[in-house]
Structure formats: structure tokens, C-alpha cells
Amino acid sequence: MHYLLTFRSLTYAQRAERILERAGVAGTVSRVPKAAATRGCAYCVTVAARHIARCLDVLRAAGLSPERVLLRRADGSLEADHDLS
């Protein structure tokens, strides 16, 4: 399982990826899947489920909280885990 941390723009997602990388957590930037997009141009950082608590702490400390946190299950389905808006 993975988590998708959504951001309002590519720039914010890239910043988040760099912040997480400096904290030792790997993430991948991509567009939010259409089924989960609440805006036309949202991007996300995908991280392993085992790192989610650390990721959220690191990003909050940096002043860059995600808009939403989505859980991507093994079957590919998405579920809103947290709504941070």
C-alpha cells in the first residue's frame, strides 16, 4: 500500500518531494489520478505506507502540509484517508 499526498500544484509537490528526500524518505511526484482529483491540475507525492506518519510530521514542520492524503490499496483503489483542507 502507498499514500498519495496531494498538492495544489506541481511546484508544491516538487518542494514536498525534496523536503522528504532530505529527511530520508523516498517519494515520487505524479498527477493525481482523475478519479480522485478535486481540481483540474493537482499533483501528488506517492510514499510507502510505512512512512506516512513521518512524512506528515516532516512536511508540517516545513510548513507544507498536503491538501489531502489518499490511501492507494494493493488493488489500485483509492480511499480518502485524511482530509486536511
C-alpha positions, 0 to 999 in steps of 0.5 A: 500500500502507498499514500498519495499526498496531494498538492495544489500544484506541481511546484508544491509537490516538487518542494514536498518531494525534496523536503522528504528526500532530505529527511530520508524518505523516498517519494515520487511526484505524479498527477493525481489520478482523475478519479480522485482529483478535486481540481483540474491540475493537482499533483501528488507525492506517492510514499510507502505506507510505512512512512506516512506518519513521518512524512506528515510530521516532516512536511508540517514542520516545513510548513507544507502540509498536503491538501489531502492524503489518499490511501492507494490499496494493493488493488489500485483503489483509492480511499480518502484517508485524511482530509486536511483542507 
